[in-house]
């Protein structure tokens, strides 16, 4: 009796697992069907996919960098170990880009660094 009950439980678990694996949908991306008589350059497709991947990575990296065109009010200029600004718990380093000064957020530095206004 116990073996029959255990067998029913195992069968139920297997049936549930099979239902879950069958019902999961997957996407393979775009599928293109071509005639064999049409010209096809696999290397050009590879290069295009690589360029698209690099572009997506560049956008992802850009989203992680906080860049300001001007500093918030009340920033304190710091000089050591290099010139940067302390702005209410955030720190920005000046950066020249296309003849403009931008400010890139950096990790917090040693709190003992002297400021220009001390």
N, C-alpha and C positions, 0 to 999 in steps of 0.2 A: 504494500500500500504506500509506504513512504517512498520507495523507488519510483512508483508511478507518478506520485505528486511531484517529485524532484524532476522527473523527465518532462512533465508538463510545464514546469517553471522554466527549464532550459529551452524548450521549444518556443515558449512565449518570448523569451529574451532574444532568441535567434530571429524569430519572426519580426520583432520590433526593430532589431538592428538592420535587418535586410530592408525593411520599409524605409528606414532613415537613409540608408545609403542609396537606395534607388530614387528617392524623392529629392535628393540634393541636386540642384542644377549647377552646371558649370558653363563658363564661356571660354571659348578658344580664341576669340578675337575675330577679325575680319578674314573671311575665306574668299579668295579670288580664283575663279576657274577660267582658264585660258585655252584657246585652241592651240594645238601643237604647231600649227603653221604660223602663229603670231610670234614676232620677235620678243624675246624676254631677256633682260639683263639682270641676273641675280645679284651681281656686285653693286649695281646702282640701287637696288632695293635694300641691300644690306647697308650701304652708306646712308641712305635716307633714314632707315630705322635708327642707325647710330646717331645721326644728327638730331633726330627727334628725342632720343633718350638723353643726349647731352643737354639739350634745351630744357627738358623737364628737370634735370638735375640742377641746372643753373638757376631755374626759378625756385626750386626747393631751397637751395642754399641762400638765395637772395631773401627769401621769406624769413630766414633765421637771423639775418643781420639787420640791426636797427640803425638806419642812417637818417640823420637830421640835416636839413639845410640851414637851420639856425638853432642856436641853443635856447633852452627855456630861460626865463628871467630868474636871476638869483644864483647863477652858476659861479663857482669859485675856481679861478685858474690855479692849477698845481704845476710845479716844476720838476719834481723828482719822482721817479727815475727819468721821466721825459715829460714834455708838456702835454697836459690833459686838463679836463674840466670835471669838477665834482658838482653834480646837479641833483640835490635831494636824494642821495642814495644811488643814483646812476652815474656812471663815469663815461665821458666821451673824449675821444682823441681826434684832433684836427687832421684832415686829409685833403690834399689838393687834387681836384679832379676837373679837367677841362677849364682851367683858370678860375675855378670856384672853390671856396673852402667848405667842405662838408664835415660832419662830425659822426664818427662811427662809435657805437656803444662798445665799451670794453669791459672786461671782468673787473670786479673791485680790486683795488691795490691796497698796499700797506697803509693803515690809517695814520701812521706816524709821518707820512710825507708832508713836508712843509708847503704851505700855499704861498702865493705871492702877496697876500694881504695880511700876513702875520706881523 
